[in-house]
Amino acid sequence: MATFRSALPDLYLSRLVFLDDVLFDEFDLEDGIVSRVFKMRDMGNKPFVNTTTIASFGTVPIKAEGADVTYDEIAQGYNQQYLADTYELAFRTSKEALDDEQEEVVSDAARALGSSMTYAYNVDHANVFNRGFNSSYTGLDAVELFSTAHTLVGGGTEQNELTTAADLSISAYRDALNDIADTVDDAGKLIHWRASTLLVPYENQWLASELIDSPDRPDTANRAINAFKKQDGGGVSVVAWPYLTDADAWFLLATPEKHQIRSYWRERPNTMHDWDFESSSMKVKVRARWKRGWSDWRGVYGSPGA
């Protein structure tokens, strides 16, 4: 038999709006780090999203007068599918607890439910980087996100990780920028993407800020400019993310428009409610669906630290 709102206790109806407000106050999803790091998209009404990369053409040659144009083959890169996962958690409270609430226990439960969703969202997205050096989590080229051996469609390999892992330092940062400047596409042409963000765990933000934001070079008492503030592209912003689990790891990223680290919403966080007639209890559930991952490794660079 269907249950209609008009048949439910007044207390149930009056508390719903308040509890939803409390719960949603705890959602700090895209207002945080994720939107600064990931390329954010909506799936809309599609059950999944497929992305396809196209391998680059070779260098445009000189065409002699009267000669035929040169044709190059369109080579497919990699296909990636984003199929949303579903996240749900609920709590139940008795009518007596609602009637007699004096210490805001039920309100605190709603806050905790919202916090749990925020935590799950951030942990899941941070795991793209936390697992970025783990060979158990590979991409479509059969290696992890950060590797010294990404396979190029046109032959050969390329890297987006230091050849020798190193903690964040002036020399390691310089080596990373040099590797970034030497990045090539699948046809072997330079693409020279520019780093926009230095992503670090919370423990490393002090060193990162000194390295990037000091007006002078931070490792010497000599009067030397901090060249990293003058680099092509206008410098890099430091972003500290407490959900990164390795205190030594650090990452460089292009702007989200220039890389392929993606996050798709299928269903944004929402609440569902029900009234259990038999037990006289109210049930509140929070639910969301999303998927994150990467379609290409170019545009990001990392080191796990020494």
N, C-alpha and C positions, 0 to 999 in steps of 0.2 A: 504493500500500500504506500502511495506517495505521501511524503511529509511536506506540508506547506508552512511557510513562515508564520502565517496567521495562527497556526495551531501551536506554535512553540511558545515557551515561557517568555514573558516580557523581558526578563533579565537577560535571556539569551540574545534577544534582538538588540537590546541597549548596549550590551558589552561588545558586540561584534565590531562595530566601527571603532571603538576605543582600542580594542586589542589589535586590530589591523594597523591603526596609526602607530601604536607602540612598536609593533613588529617591523613595520616598514621604516621606522626611524633608525633601525639597526642595519639597514642595507646600505653599504657603502661600496658598491661594486665598481661601476664604470667611473665614479668620481675619484677613484684612487689610482693606483699604479697601472692597472691592466690597460686602460684606454691610452696611456702614454707609451705603452710597449707593444701592444698588439694592433693589428689591422682589424678593426671591429666591423662586423657585417651582420645583417639579419637574413635568416633563411626564408622569411615570409611564410607562405603556406606550403613550401616544398619540404618533403620528408628528409631530403639530404641535399648537399651541394657538391658538385664535382668541379675541380679546378684542373686545368691543363696548361702546361708550359710548352712553349714552342722554342726549339733550339734556334739560336741566332744564325742569320746568313753570314757568309764570309765577307771579306772586305770588298767593297765595290771597286772593280777594275777600270782601267782606262779603256775606252772604246774608240778604236780607230775610225776615222771618217769613212762612212759607207759600210762599215762592218756590222755584222749582226750583234745584237745585244747578247750578253752572257746570261744564262739562266742558272739559278741555284735551286737545289731541292729544299722543300719545306720539310724539316725533320721535327718529329714530335719529341717533346721532352718527357715529362712525367705527369701522370694523372694522380690526383689525390681526392679522396672522398671524405666529406665531413658528415657523419651521421650522428645526430645529437644523442647524448646520454641524458637520462632522466634522473633528477635529484629530488628526493622527497623526505620529509621528516615531520612527525606530528606529536602532539601531546593531548592528553585527556584530563579534564578537571570535573569534579562533581558539582552538582548544583549547590550542595552545602558549602563547598569552598568558595563558590561565587557569591552566595548569600552572605557569608561570614567573613569575606576577605577584609582583613584589617592591616596586614603587613605587605600588601601588594604582591603576594606570592604569584598569583595568576598573571599579573602584569609582568613580573620578572621572568616568568616562563615564556611569555610571548617575546620579550626582548632576547632571551637566550636562543629562541628558535630563529629569530632574524640574524643573530650573530653567528649561529651555526651555518646558515646558508652563505653568509659573507665569507666565513672561514673556508668552507668547501670550495667556493668559487676562486678565491685567491690561491689556495694550495694547489688546486688542479692546474691553474694557469702557470704558477711558478714552477711546477714540475716539468714544463717544457724546458726550462733552463736547468733545474736541479738534475734532470736525467739527460741533459744535453751531451754529456761525455760518456754515457753508459751505452755500451754496445748491445745491450738487451733492448734498447729503444731506438730502432733504426727508422730512417726515412725511405723514400722510394728508390734511392740509389744504394740501398742496402748498408749504409753506414749511419752512425749517429749524427745528430744535428751539427755538432762541432767536431770536425775531423780534419786530418791532414791528407785525406785520400778520397775526396769527393770525385766521382767519375764524371767526366765530360762526355756529352753525346758525340762530339766530334773526335774523341780520343784523348787520352791523357787524364791527369787528375789535377785537382786544385784544392786549396786548403782554406779553412776559416778558423783555424786554431794555431797557436804557436807551435813551431816544430818541436821545441823543448818547453814543456809547461813551466810557467813562472808566476810568482806572485805579482801583484800590481806594483809597478815601479816605473821610473822614468825610462829605463832601457827597455823593459818589456812592453810598455805602452808605445814607445817609438817603433819597436819591431812590429807590433800589431798594426799600426798605421801604415807602415811600409808594405805589409802583406795585403792590407785592404787596397792600397793604391795599385798593387799588382794583380788584383782579381780579374779574371777573364771570364767571358761567357763561354757557351758550349762550342763556339767556333774559334775560340782562342783569342778573341779581341778584348782589349782592355775595357773594363766598364767603370773602374775607379769610382765606386760608390763612396759617399762621405758619411762618416760617423756623426750622429746627432746626439746620442745618449750613451753615457757610461753607466751601466747598470751594475750595482754592487749590493752585497748583503749589508745589513745595517751596521755590522761590526767594521766594515771597511769604508764607510762614508767619509770619515775624517781624513784618511789618507787620500781618498779620491778627490775630495774638495781641495786639499792642499795642492795636489798634483795639477788639477785643472784650473782652479780659480786664483791661485797665488799670482800676484802681479809680476814677481820675479821667480827665477828658477828655484824650486824649493829644496834642492839637495846640495846647495853650495852657498857659502857666504859671499862669493864674488858677485859683483853687479852684472848679472846676466838675465836677459829677459826670459820670461816663460813662453817658449815658442809655441806651446800647445794652445795658448790663448790667441795666437796670431795665425794659426793654421788655416789653410784653405777651407772655406765653408763656414767660418765665423765661430769656431769653437764647439765645445761639447758640453751638455748639461749633465750633472750628476743626479742619478735617481737611485735612492737607497730603498730596498724592498726587504722587509723583515721576513718574508716567506721564503727567501733563498736560504738554503740549509747549509751550504758550504761557505764558511767564513772567508776562504781564500779565493773563491771563484770570482771572476769579473767578466763583463760582457760589453761589447760595443755594438750599437744598433743604428741603422739609418732611421730616418723618420718613418712612421708606419705606412706612409704612402709609397715608400721606396723598398720595403722588404715584404716577405711573404709569410711572416709569423702571424697566423690568423686566429680569430675567435668569432664563432657564429652563434647568435641567439636563435633558438627555435621557439622557446617560450620563456618570456621574462618572468622573474619571481612573482608569484601570486599566492593567495591563500584560499583554502577551501574549508568549509565548516559543516558540521553535522550535529544533530542532537540525538543521543542514544536514549530512546524511550524507556527501555528496560532498566538501565542503571541510573537514569536521570543525570547524565553527564554530557558535557559539551566537548566536542573534538575539534581541534584546529590543526590544519596541515599547511605546510609551506611547500611549494613545488616550483621547479624551474627546469628548463632543458637547454643545454648548450653543448658545443664541441669546439675544442681548440687544437691547434697543430701547426704544421708548416707545409707549404707547397713548394718551397725552394729554400736553400740554405744561404743564398747570396743576400747580402744586406745585413747579416749578423755575423759576429765574430766573438770568440770566447777563449778563456783560459781557465782550467780548473785550479790554478795555483800550483805551487811547487809541493 
